[in-house]
Amino acid sequence: YQMNKELKMTSGSNQKLLSKNLRYLAFTFPKSDDLGILSVAMTLEKVIYLKDSTMALHMASEKIRIMN
């Protein structure tokens, strides 16, 4: 899950920080008739030391299959 700019993972009572540079995270169902496919979009952003600007990296949306 996303909390401010942090990407965190919780498993049971354990919590792990995955990234401190998360800008955007979205989960969508691309096909409403097939809830077994989930699309994930993520953008990471970090301040670079060139004129105090930021650089963003957008991870392309990918469709993943949820298996139980």
RAVENGI-V894369 format. One record per pair of residues at least 4 apart in sequence whose ideal C-beta (glycine too) atoms are under 7 Angstrom apart, sorted by sequence separation. I is the first residue (numbers start at 1). J is the second residue. D is the distance in whole Angstrom. If there is no record, write none. Layout:
I:J:D ; I:J:D
This chain:
2:7:6 ; 3:8:6 ; 10:15:5 ; 48:53:6 ; 29:35:6 ; 31:37:6 ; 48:54:7 ; 1:8:6 ; 8:15:6 ; 9:16:5 ; 30:37:6 ; 47:54:5 ; 48:55:5 ; 8:16:7 ; 46:54:7 ; 8:17:6 ; 9:18:6 ; 29:38:6 ; 30:39:5 ; 45:54:5 ; 46:55:6 ; 8:18:7 ; 45:55:7 ; 6:17:6 ; 7:18:4 ; 27:38:6 ; 28:39:5 ; 45:56:4 ; 7:19:4 ; 6:19:7 ; 27:40:6 ; 43:56:6 ; 44:57:5 ; 6:20:6 ; 5:20:6 ; 7:22:4 ; 26:41:5 ; 43:58:5 ; 5:21:6 ; 6:22:6 ; 5:22:5 ; 25:42:5 ; 42:59:5 ; 5:23:7 ; 7:25:7 ; 24:42:7 ; 24:43:4 ; 2:22:6 ; 23:43:4 ; 41:61:4 ; 23:44:6 ; 40:61:7 ; 22:44:6 ; 23:45:4 ; 39:61:5 ; 40:62:6 ; 2:25:5 ; 21:44:5 ; 21:45:6 ; 39:63:5 ; 40:64:6 ; 19:44:6 ; 21:46:5 ; 37:63:5 ; 38:64:6 ; 37:65:6 ; 38:66:6 ; 36:65:6 ; 36:66:5 ; 23:56:6 ; 30:63:6
